Amino acid sequence: MKLISAIVCTTAAMGTSLLLPAVASATDVHCAADQGSDITVIDGRSACRAASDTFGRARAAGYDGVGYAKATVGATAFGIGAAGGIGASEGVGGIPIAIGIGTDALALTSISDAGERGAGGQILAVSIALDGSRAGVESADSAVVCLGSAAFAWSSATGATCLATPFGRWQTAPVALG
């Protein structure tokens, strides 16, 4: 777990350092949806959409990018797109998080928490893609995918993890938790 925390923190720090100069001139938009609402905001090259059912919470943000989050059956979904990237998350229960930073970066997280539980009681799934890379988590078959030179994906349901760097790609096999 410490390795995953170190990877996530390092990726966030690198992404933030790449993002900060661009944010100053970027338009930022924020969307929040609770209790059955659906919000879409488009402003120039920034856009976000957040949608939820009666029990879901969705948060999305676009910082010169596109953020999308959809939460149903009690999910709490987060999607962030920055500097030309796309972060899209959908959850039927659980906590899906998707962050896409940089031109043509795409992070997709789609989970279904029906009957599957992580260590904290809910499935947590994270995908982060930077500068043209792709990262994804799909809980239907516990698949994680990392493509490009800067991507990370992890699912708490099985512990499946992948990391793509300029030096190679690493992936762990899913482990049955229970």
N, C-alpha and C positions, 0 to 999 in steps of 0.2 A: 504494500500500500504506500510505503514511503517513496518507492521508485516512481509510482504513478503521480504522487503529489509533486515530486521534484520535476517530472516531465511537464506536468500541467503548469506549474509556476514558471518554469523556464520558458515555455512556449508563450505564456501570457506576457512575460516581461519582454521577450523579443518582439511579439506582436505589438505591444504598446509602444515600444521604441520606434517601430516602423510606422505606427499609426499617428503618433503625436504631431509630426509636422503636417500631415494631411488634414487632420481634424480642424486646424485653425482656419482653413479656407473652405471646409466642407459644410454643407447644410446637414443638420442632424434632425431626425424625426423620431418620435417615440410613440408607441402604441401600447395600451393596456386594456385587457378585456377580462371582465369578471362576470359571473352570473348570467351567462347567455348573451353576452354582447359580441359584436364583430366590428372592429375598427380598422380602417385603412387610411393611411396618410401618404401622399406622394408630393414631393417638393424637389423639382429638378432631378438630379441623379440619385437622390435619396428616397427610400420608400420603406414602409413597414406595414404589416398586417398582423393583428392579434385577434383570435377568435376563441370563444369558449362556450361550453354548455353551462347549465345551471351550477355545476359543482367544480368546474375547471377555472384555472387562472393562467392567463397567457400574457407574456411580456415580449415585445419586439422593439428593436431599434435599428435605424439605418443611419450611418455616418458616412455619407457619400457612397452608400451601398444599400443592400436590401436585407431586411430582417423579417422573418415570418415565424409565427408561433400559433399553434392550435392545441387547445387543451380540452379533453373530455374525460368524463368519469373520474373527476377528482385530480386530474393531472395538473402539474405546474410546469408550463413550457416556456423556454426562453430561446429567442432567435436574434442574433446580432450580425449585421453585415456592415463592413467598413472598408473604405478606400477601394471601392469597386468589387468587393466580395459579397457573397450571399450566405446567410446563415438561416436555415429552415429547420424547425423542429415541430414534431407532432407527437402527442402522447394520449393514449387511452389509459389513464392512470399513470403513475410514476412521474419522474422528473427528467424530461429530455432537454438537453442543452446543445445548441449549435452555434458556432462562431466562425464566420468566414471573413478573413482580413486580407486585402490586397487584390489586385486586378485578377479577375477570373478565378478567384478562390471559391470553392463550393463545399460547405459543410451541411450534411443532412443527418438528422437524427429522428428516427421513427420507432417508437416503442409501444408495446401493449403490455400492461401490467396485470392482465387477467390471469390470476393464479400464480404468477411468478413474483418472487420477492427477493430483494437484495438484503444485505446485512442490516440495513437501517429500517427495514419494513417496506420500502418502496424501491422499485428499480430506478437507478440513476444511470443515465447514459449521456456521454459527452463526445462531441466531434468538433475538432478544431482544424481548419485548413488555412494556410497562408500562401500568398502569391502564386496563384495558378494551380495549386494542389487541390486534391479531393479527399474528403474524409467522410465516413458514414457509419452509422450504427443502425441495424435493422433487427429488432428483437424477435421477429417471427421465427427466425432460425439462428438467432444469436450471432449474426454475422457482423464483423467489423471490417471496414475496408479503408486502406490508406494508399493514395496514389500521388505521385509527384515528389517534391523534395522537402515539403514542410507540412506534414499532416499527422494528426493524432486522433485515435478513436478508442473508447473504452465503454464497456457495459458491466454494471455491477451484477446483473442477473447471472452471468457465467464467468466473469473475470476476463473475458476475451478482450485483448488489447492489440493495437497495432501502432506503429510509429514509422513514419517515412522521413528521412533526412537526406541531405546531399551525399551522405556516406553509405546509404543503404536503407533497406526496409526490414523491420522486425515485426513479427506477429506471434502472439501466444495462442495456443489452442483453448477453446472454451472448456471450462471445468464445471461439472455438475455441482451446484450448491444445494444443500438441502438437508 
